[in-house]
Amino acid sequence: MAATDLPRVRPVLIWCALLVAVAVPIIAAAQSPLLAWRDPVYIAAGFCGIVGLALILLQPLLMGGYLPGLSPGRGRLAHRWVGGLLVLMVVMHVVGLWLTSPPDVVDALLFVSPTAFSAWGVIAMWAVFAAALLAAWRRRLRLRTWRLGHSALASVTVIGAVVHAVLIEGTMETVSKVALCALVLIALAKALHDRRAWTTAARTRM
């Protein structure tokens, strides 16, 4: 491939890489032998969680403007729509688990579950809800305050979701799951560094 062709091919490569990063963990999970012993509602709830993790990867990429072909305005609009879809996936994930095993969900919400991954999942869930509420109140807050709060909640969401996913030994295939979680962390770190939310907030206080 000639060097002059790289700028034209690069956007296609980026979108293909994103598609692979999202699709491979989902396809691998769909082939898990553990699904044979699971209730359909439980399976649906689990895949809502997997899709939610994939959506979390999209969020910093959209907000940071890293996806080619999207203008800043369209990127922000897509960020809001994906955020709404993420909230829906989290709700469906929790409701599905509650329908199959209410006591386990109650224990998780009360932070008394014996499984460590449950607490991290609940933390990520509340952070997602809080980030969505903060986004709804954006016009009532100063821009710097909103950016700092949203960035903090996004960080909690990512860390909680990643730890939650890594600790679970379930239908997700290990290598693809870890790779997806690593990409989520890298995307968040890149977006936070480039947007400099923490630095902006620090300068405001000076």
PyMOL commands that set and color helices and strands:
alter all, ss='L'
color gray80, all
select helices_A, chain A and resi 3-30+33-37+40-63+72-100+102-109+116-136+138-140+143-167+174-195+197-205
alter helices_A, ss='H'
color red, helices_A
deselect
rebuild
show_as cartoon
